[in-house]
Amino acid sequence: MILDEVMEVQGFRIIEGSKGLFVSPPQHKGKTKDESGNEVDTWFDDVRFLGENSEEVSKEIKQSILDTFLQQKGSASRATAAQAQSAVNETSTADKKSRAPLW
């Protein structure tokens, strides 16, 4: 994603969840403590939307990403989604979560 032709943000993912497609921002893996004080792995968002319009901006950007994805893929079949996921897996060197991106 390129913003105002001056900044590029990579790592937004489109994920097919139980309620359909959704956009997940770039994330990194880190450690935190649970209620018992045990250290556990967790994921932290690298992009946060700030300000009084943050929710609107977040929804607009995520919807734009989904719209672009669906336009590029047309009526994406499971095979198309699997091919897109395979391409992402081959070219990405970042750590993967259990739910791999489709785009």
DSSP file (Angstrom, degrees, kcal/mol; ACC not computed):
  #  RESIDUE AA STRUCTURE BP1 BP2  ACC     N-H-->O    O-->H-N    N-H-->O    O-->H-N    TCO  KAPPA ALPHA  PHI   PSI    X-CA   Y-CA   Z-CA
    1    1 A M              0   0    0      0, 0.0     8,-3.3     0, 0.0     2,-0.5   0.000 360.0 360.0 360.0 128.9    0.0    0.0    0.0
    2    2 A I  E     -A    8   0A   0      6,-0.2     2,-0.5     4,-0.0     6,-0.2  -0.932 360.0-154.8-110.7 129.0    1.4    3.4   -1.0
    3    3 A L  E >> S-A    7   0A   0      4,-3.6     3,-2.5    -2,-0.5     4,-1.5  -0.900  71.1 -24.4-107.8 123.5    0.3    6.5    0.9
    4    4 A D  T 34 S-     0   0    0     -2,-0.5    -1,-0.2     1,-0.3    -2,-0.0   0.749 107.3 -79.3  49.3  29.5    0.4    9.9   -0.8
    5    5 A E  T 34 S+     0   0    0      2,-0.2    -1,-0.3     1,-0.1     3,-0.1   0.680 126.3  80.8  55.7  21.2    3.2    8.6   -3.0
    6    6 A V  T <4 S+     0   0    0     -3,-2.5     2,-0.4     1,-0.3    -2,-0.2   0.515  87.2  40.7-128.6 -13.5    5.7    9.1   -0.2
    7    7 A M  E  <  -A    3   0A   0     -4,-1.5    -4,-3.6     2,-0.0     2,-0.5  -0.996  58.9-158.7-143.9 134.6    5.3    6.1    2.1
    8    8 A E  E     -A    2   0A   0     -2,-0.4     2,-0.5    -6,-0.2    -6,-0.2  -0.942   5.4-165.8-113.4 133.4    4.8    2.4    1.4
    9    9 A V        -     0   0    0     -8,-3.3     2,-0.3    -2,-0.5     3,-0.2  -0.978  10.2-174.5-117.9 122.1    3.4    0.0    3.9
   10   10 A Q        +     0   0    0     -2,-0.5     3,-0.1     1,-0.1    -2,-0.0  -0.809  52.7  57.0-111.7 155.8    3.8   -3.7    3.3
   11   11 A G        +     0   0    0      1,-0.4     2,-0.2    -2,-0.3    16,-0.2   0.381  54.6 141.5 110.5  -3.8    2.4   -6.6    5.2
   12   12 A F        -     0   0    0     -3,-0.2    -1,-0.4    14,-0.1     2,-0.4  -0.532  37.0-158.7 -65.0 137.8   -1.4   -6.1    5.2
   13   13 A R  E     -B   24   0B   0     11,-2.8    11,-2.9    -2,-0.2     2,-0.6  -0.926  18.5-143.3-122.7 145.0   -3.0   -9.5    4.8
   14   14 A I  E     -B   23   0B   0     -2,-0.4    88,-3.2     9,-0.2    89,-0.5  -0.946  28.0-171.4-104.2 123.5   -6.3  -10.6    3.6
   15   15 A I  E     -B   22   0B   0      7,-3.0     7,-2.0    -2,-0.6     2,-1.0  -0.932  24.2-135.2-121.7 137.8   -7.4  -13.6    5.6
   16   16 A E  E     +B   21   0B   0     -2,-0.4     5,-0.2     5,-0.2     2,-0.1  -0.813  37.7 175.4 -92.0 104.1  -10.4  -15.9    5.0
   17   17 A G  E >   -B   20   0B   0      3,-2.6     3,-1.6    -2,-1.0     0, 0.0  -0.322  50.0 -87.1 -99.0-176.1  -11.9  -16.4    8.5
   18   18 A S  T 3  S+     0   0    0      1,-0.3     3,-0.1    -2,-0.1    -2,-0.0   0.723 130.3  45.8 -65.9 -21.0  -15.0  -18.2    9.7
   19   19 A K  T 3  S-     0   0    0      1,-0.4    -1,-0.3     0, 0.0     2,-0.2   0.198 124.8 -92.9-105.6  14.2  -17.0  -15.0    9.0
   20   20 A G  E <  S-B   17   0B   0     -3,-1.6    -3,-2.6     2,-0.0    -1,-0.4  -0.641  71.7 -14.7 109.8-168.2  -15.5  -14.3    5.6
   21   21 A L  E     +B   16   0B   0     -5,-0.2     2,-0.3    -2,-0.2    -5,-0.2  -0.433  60.8 170.4 -73.5 143.6  -12.6  -12.2    4.3
   22   22 A F  E     -B   15   0B   0     -7,-2.0    -7,-3.0    -2,-0.1     2,-0.4  -0.981  30.4-117.7-148.3 160.6  -11.0   -9.6    6.6
   23   23 A V  E     -B   14   0B   0     -2,-0.3    -9,-0.2    -9,-0.2    39,-0.1  -0.840  22.5-166.4-103.3 132.4   -7.9   -7.4    6.5
   24   24 A S  E     -B   13   0B   0    -11,-2.9   -11,-2.8    -2,-0.4     3,-0.1  -0.967  18.6-129.3-117.4 131.4   -5.1   -7.8    9.1
   25   25 A P        -     0   0    0      0, 0.0   -13,-0.1     0, 0.0   -14,-0.1  -0.236  44.5 -72.2 -72.4 166.7   -2.4   -5.1    9.5
   26   26 A P        -     0   0    0      0, 0.0    20,-3.5     0, 0.0    21,-0.7  -0.294  61.8-174.7 -56.0 143.0    1.3   -5.9    9.6
   27   27 A Q  E     -C   45   0C   0     18,-0.3     2,-0.3   -16,-0.2    18,-0.2  -0.926  19.5-151.6-139.3 161.4    2.3   -7.6   12.9
   28   28 A H  E     -C   44   0C   0     16,-2.2    16,-2.8    -2,-0.3     2,-0.3  -0.970  25.3-114.7-133.1 154.0    5.3   -8.9   14.7
   29   29 A K  E     +C   43   0C   0     -2,-0.3     2,-0.2    14,-0.2    14,-0.2  -0.675  45.1 152.5 -89.1 138.2    5.6  -11.6   17.3
   30   30 A G  E     -C   42   0C   0     12,-3.0    12,-2.5    -2,-0.3     2,-0.4  -0.817  39.0 -95.6-147.5-172.2    6.5  -10.8   20.8
   31   31 A K  E     +C   41   0C   0     -2,-0.2     2,-0.3    10,-0.2    10,-0.2  -0.882  36.6 161.8-115.6 145.8    6.2  -11.9   24.5
   32   32 A T  E     -C   40   0C   0      8,-2.3     8,-3.5    -2,-0.4     2,-0.4  -0.907  35.8-105.5-147.1 174.3    3.7  -10.9   27.1
   33   33 A K  E     -C   39   0C   0     -2,-0.3     6,-0.2     6,-0.2     2,-0.1  -0.882  24.9-141.9-110.8 141.0    2.5  -12.3   30.4
   34   34 A D    >   -     0   0    0      4,-2.4     3,-1.9    -2,-0.4    -1,-0.0  -0.185  44.7 -80.6 -84.7-174.9   -0.8  -14.0   31.0
   35   35 A E  T 3  S+     0   0    0      1,-0.3    -1,-0.1     2,-0.1    -2,-0.0   0.783 131.8  52.9 -59.5 -28.0   -3.0  -13.6   34.2
   36   36 A S  T 3  S-     0   0    0      2,-0.1    -1,-0.3     1,-0.0     3,-0.1   0.478 119.7-108.2 -86.7  -3.0   -0.8  -16.2   36.0
   37   37 A G  S <  S+     0   0    0     -3,-1.9     2,-0.3     1,-0.3    -2,-0.1   0.529  71.6 143.3  88.2   5.7    2.4  -14.3   35.1
   38   38 A N        -     0   0    0      1,-0.1    -4,-2.4    -5,-0.0     2,-0.4  -0.592  55.1-116.0 -80.8 141.1    3.6  -16.8   32.6
   39   39 A E  E     +C   33   0C   0     -2,-0.3     2,-0.3    -6,-0.2    -6,-0.2  -0.629  41.3 177.6 -77.8 129.7    5.4  -15.5   29.5
   40   40 A V  E     -C   32   0C   0     -8,-3.5    -8,-2.3    -2,-0.4     2,-0.2  -0.949  31.5-108.8-132.5 152.1    3.4  -16.3   26.3
   41   41 A D  E     +C   31   0C   0     -2,-0.3     2,-0.3   -10,-0.2   -10,-0.2  -0.557  44.5 166.1 -75.2 142.6    3.9  -15.5   22.6
   42   42 A T  E     -C   30   0C   0    -12,-2.5   -12,-3.0    -2,-0.2     2,-0.4  -0.953  33.1-114.6-149.8 167.6    1.5  -13.0   21.2
   43   43 A W  E     -C   29   0C   0     -2,-0.3     2,-0.4   -14,-0.2   -14,-0.2  -0.909  23.1-161.6-110.6 135.8    1.2  -10.8   18.0
   44   44 A F  E     -C   28   0C   0    -16,-2.8   -16,-2.2    -2,-0.4     2,-0.2  -0.954  23.0-117.7-117.7 134.3    1.3   -7.0   18.1
   45   45 A D  E     -C   27   0C   0     -2,-0.4   -18,-0.3   -18,-0.2     3,-0.1  -0.479  15.3-161.2 -68.1 136.7    0.0   -4.8   15.3
   46   46 A D  S    S+     0   0    0    -20,-3.5     2,-0.5    -2,-0.2   -19,-0.2   0.606  78.6  57.3 -91.5 -15.5    2.7   -2.7   13.6
   47   47 A V        +     0   0    0    -21,-0.7     2,-0.4     2,-0.0    -1,-0.1  -0.975  65.3 178.0-119.3 125.7    0.2   -0.2   12.2
   48   48 A R        -     0   0    0     -2,-0.5     2,-0.5    -3,-0.1     6,-0.0  -0.982  24.4-135.0-126.7 139.5   -2.2    1.7   14.4
   49   49 A F        -     0   0    0     -2,-0.4     2,-0.2     2,-0.0     5,-0.1  -0.833  30.0-167.1 -95.9 126.2   -4.7    4.2   13.4
   50   50 A L        +     0   0    0     -2,-0.5     3,-0.3     4,-0.1     7,-0.1  -0.665  33.9  42.1-113.9 163.6   -4.7    7.3   15.6
   51   51 A G  S >  S-     0   0    0     -2,-0.2     3,-1.5     1,-0.2     4,-0.2  -0.205  96.6 -58.2  95.8 176.0   -6.9   10.3   16.3
   52   52 A E  T 3  S+     0   0    0      1,-0.3     3,-0.2     2,-0.1    -1,-0.2   0.732 135.5  46.3 -70.4 -21.4  -10.6   10.9   16.6
   53   53 A N  T 3> S+     0   0    0     -3,-0.3     4,-2.7     1,-0.2    -1,-0.3   0.173  77.7 115.1-101.6  16.8  -11.3    9.5   13.1
   54   54 A S  H <> S+     0   0    0     -3,-1.5     4,-2.6     1,-0.2     5,-0.2   0.865  74.6  49.6 -59.1 -40.3   -9.1    6.4   13.6
   55   55 A E  H  > S+     0   0    0     -3,-0.2     4,-2.4    -4,-0.2    -1,-0.2   0.919 113.3  46.4 -66.7 -42.4  -12.0    3.9   13.3
   56   56 A E  H  > S+     0   0    0      2,-0.2     4,-2.5     1,-0.2    -2,-0.2   0.925 114.2  47.8 -63.4 -45.2  -13.3    5.5   10.1
   57   57 A V  H  X S+     0   0    0     -4,-2.7     4,-2.6     2,-0.2     5,-0.2   0.917 111.6  50.6 -63.0 -44.3   -9.8    5.6    8.6
   58   58 A S  H  X S+     0   0    0     -4,-2.6     4,-2.6    -5,-0.2     5,-0.2   0.939 112.5  45.9 -58.7 -49.1   -9.1    2.0    9.5
   59   59 A K  H  X S+     0   0    0     -4,-2.4     4,-2.5     1,-0.2    -1,-0.2   0.900 112.9  50.7 -62.3 -41.3  -12.4    0.8    8.0
   60   60 A E  H  X S+     0   0    0     -4,-2.5     4,-2.2     2,-0.2    -2,-0.2   0.924 113.2  44.3 -64.6 -45.2  -11.8    2.9    4.8
   61   61 A I  H  X S+     0   0    0     -4,-2.6     4,-2.3     2,-0.2    -2,-0.2   0.934 115.3  47.5 -65.5 -46.5   -8.3    1.6    4.3
   62   62 A K  H  X S+     0   0    0     -4,-2.6     4,-2.3    -5,-0.2    -2,-0.2   0.888 112.7  49.2 -64.0 -38.6   -9.2   -2.1    5.0
   63   63 A Q  H  X S+     0   0    0     -4,-2.5     4,-2.9    -5,-0.2    -1,-0.2   0.895 109.7  52.2 -66.9 -39.1  -12.3   -1.9    2.8
   64   64 A S  H  X S+     0   0    0     -4,-2.2     4,-2.4     2,-0.2    -2,-0.2   0.900 109.3  49.6 -62.3 -41.5  -10.2   -0.4    0.0
   65   65 A I  H  X S+     0   0    0     -4,-2.3     4,-2.4     2,-0.2    -2,-0.2   0.932 113.2  46.3 -63.0 -46.2   -7.7   -3.3    0.3
   66   66 A L  H  X S+     0   0    0     -4,-2.3     4,-2.8     2,-0.2     5,-0.2   0.921 111.9  51.0 -62.1 -44.5  -10.5   -5.8    0.2
   67   67 A D  H  X S+     0   0    0     -4,-2.9     4,-2.3     1,-0.2    -2,-0.2   0.920 111.7  47.4 -59.7 -44.8  -12.1   -4.1   -2.8
   68   68 A T  H  X S+     0   0    0     -4,-2.4     4,-2.5     2,-0.2    -1,-0.2   0.920 112.4  49.8 -62.6 -44.8   -8.8   -4.1   -4.7
   69   69 A F  H  X S+     0   0    0     -4,-2.4     4,-2.2     1,-0.2    -2,-0.2   0.936 112.7  46.1 -58.8 -48.5   -8.2   -7.7   -3.9
   70   70 A L  H  X S+     0   0    0     -4,-2.8     4,-1.3     1,-0.2    -1,-0.2   0.854 112.1  51.4 -67.5 -34.7  -11.7   -8.8   -5.1
   71   71 A Q  H  < S+     0   0    0     -4,-2.3    -1,-0.2    -5,-0.2    -2,-0.2   0.927 112.4  46.1 -64.3 -45.1  -11.3   -6.7   -8.2
   72   72 A Q  H  < S+     0   0    0     -4,-2.5    -2,-0.2     1,-0.2    -1,-0.2   0.859 120.7  38.0 -67.0 -35.6   -8.0   -8.3   -9.1
   73   73 A K  H  < S-     0   0    0     -4,-2.2    -1,-0.2     1,-0.3    -2,-0.2   0.574  90.6-158.7 -93.4 -10.7   -9.2  -11.8   -8.4
   74   74 A G  S  < S-     0   0    0     -4,-1.3     2,-1.5    -5,-0.2    -1,-0.3  -0.462  74.4  -8.7  64.3-137.7  -12.7  -11.4   -9.8
   75   75 A S  S    S-     0   0    0     -2,-0.1    -1,-0.2    -4,-0.1     2,-0.1  -0.690  91.2-148.9 -90.0  84.7  -14.9  -14.1   -8.3
   76   76 A A        -     0   0    0     -2,-1.5     2,-0.1    -6,-0.1    -2,-0.1  -0.304   8.5-153.4 -63.2 127.5  -12.0  -15.9   -6.6
   77   77 A S     >  -     0   0    0     -4,-0.2     4,-2.5    -2,-0.1     5,-0.2  -0.407  34.2 -99.5 -88.6 173.8  -12.4  -19.6   -6.3
   78   78 A R  H  > S+     0   0    0      1,-0.2     4,-2.6     2,-0.2     5,-0.2   0.879 126.3  54.5 -60.5 -37.0  -10.8  -21.7   -3.6
   79   79 A A  H  > S+     0   0    0      2,-0.2     4,-2.4     1,-0.2    -1,-0.2   0.914 108.5  47.8 -64.2 -42.0   -8.2  -22.7   -6.2
   80   80 A T  H  > S+     0   0    0      2,-0.2     4,-2.5     1,-0.2    -2,-0.2   0.919 112.7  48.7 -64.0 -43.4   -7.4  -19.0   -6.9
   81   81 A A  H  X S+     0   0    0     -4,-2.5     4,-2.5     1,-0.2    -2,-0.2   0.902 111.3  50.2 -62.6 -40.8   -7.1  -18.3   -3.2
   82   82 A A  H  X S+     0   0    0     -4,-2.6     4,-2.4     2,-0.2    -2,-0.2   0.895 110.7  49.5 -65.6 -39.3   -4.9  -21.3   -2.7
   83   83 A Q  H  X S+     0   0    0     -4,-2.4     4,-2.3     2,-0.2    -2,-0.2   0.917 111.6  48.6 -64.2 -43.1   -2.6  -20.1   -5.6
   84   84 A A  H  X S+     0   0    0     -4,-2.5     4,-2.1     1,-0.2    -2,-0.2   0.917 112.5  48.4 -63.0 -42.8   -2.4  -16.6   -4.1
   85   85 A Q  H  X S+     0   0    0     -4,-2.5     4,-2.6     1,-0.2    -2,-0.2   0.909 110.2  51.7 -63.9 -41.7   -1.6  -18.1   -0.7
   86   86 A S  H  X S+     0   0    0     -4,-2.4     4,-2.0     1,-0.2    -1,-0.2   0.904 109.0  50.4 -61.7 -42.2    1.1  -20.3   -2.2
   87   87 A A  H  X S+     0   0    0     -4,-2.3     4,-1.7     2,-0.2    -1,-0.2   0.897 111.3  48.4 -63.5 -40.9    2.7  -17.3   -4.0
   88   88 A V  H  X S+     0   0    0     -4,-2.1     4,-1.9     1,-0.2    -2,-0.2   0.919 110.5  51.4 -65.0 -43.4    2.7  -15.3   -0.8
   89   89 A N  H  < S+     0   0    0     -4,-2.6    -2,-0.2     1,-0.2    -1,-0.2   0.859 110.6  49.2 -62.8 -35.9    4.3  -18.2    1.1
   90   90 A E  H  < S+     0   0    0     -4,-2.0    -1,-0.2     1,-0.2    -2,-0.2   0.858 118.2  37.3 -71.9 -35.6    7.0  -18.6   -1.5
   91   91 A T  H  < S+     0   0    0     -4,-1.7     2,-0.3    -5,-0.1    -2,-0.2   0.647  98.8  87.9 -94.9 -15.4    8.0  -15.0   -1.6
   92   92 A S     <  -     0   0    0     -4,-1.9     4,-0.1    -5,-0.2    -4,-0.0  -0.650  43.9-178.3 -90.2 139.4    7.7  -14.0    2.1
   93   93 A T        +     0   0    0     -2,-0.3    -1,-0.1     2,-0.1     3,-0.1   0.380  51.4 108.6-110.5   1.2   10.5  -14.5    4.5
   94   94 A A  S    S-     0   0    0      1,-0.1    -2,-0.1     0, 0.0     2,-0.0  -0.338  83.1 -87.0 -76.2 158.7    8.5  -13.2    7.6
   95   95 A D        -     0   0    0      1,-0.1     2,-0.3    -2,-0.1    -1,-0.1  -0.367  47.6-133.6 -60.4 143.8    7.4  -15.5   10.4
   96   96 A K        -     0   0    0     -3,-0.1     2,-0.2    -4,-0.1     4,-0.1  -0.787   7.2-144.3-104.2 145.3    4.0  -17.1    9.6
   97   97 A K        -     0   0    0     -2,-0.3    -1,-0.0     2,-0.3     0, 0.0  -0.477  40.2 -96.6 -91.1 174.4    1.0  -17.4   11.9
   98   98 A S  S    S+     0   0    0     -2,-0.2     2,-0.8     1,-0.2    -1,-0.1   0.771 118.1  62.1 -66.0 -24.1   -1.2  -20.4   11.8
   99   99 A R  S    S-     0   0    0    -84,-0.0    -2,-0.3     0, 0.0    -1,-0.2  -0.891  84.2-154.0-104.3 107.2   -3.6  -18.5    9.5
  100  100 A A        -     0   0    0     -2,-0.8   -15,-0.1     1,-0.1    -2,-0.1  -0.471  20.6-103.5 -82.2 149.6   -1.6  -17.6    6.4
  101  101 A P        -     0   0    0      0, 0.0   -86,-0.2     0, 0.0   -12,-0.2  -0.345  13.5-151.2 -71.5 152.4   -2.5  -14.6    4.2
  102  102 A L              0   0    0    -88,-3.2   -87,-0.1   -14,-0.1   -14,-0.1   0.630 360.0 360.0 -91.8 -18.8   -4.4  -15.0    0.9
  103  103 A W              0   0    0    -89,-0.5   -88,-0.1   -18,-0.1   -91,-0.1   0.320 360.0 360.0-147.3 360.0   -2.8  -11.9   -0.6
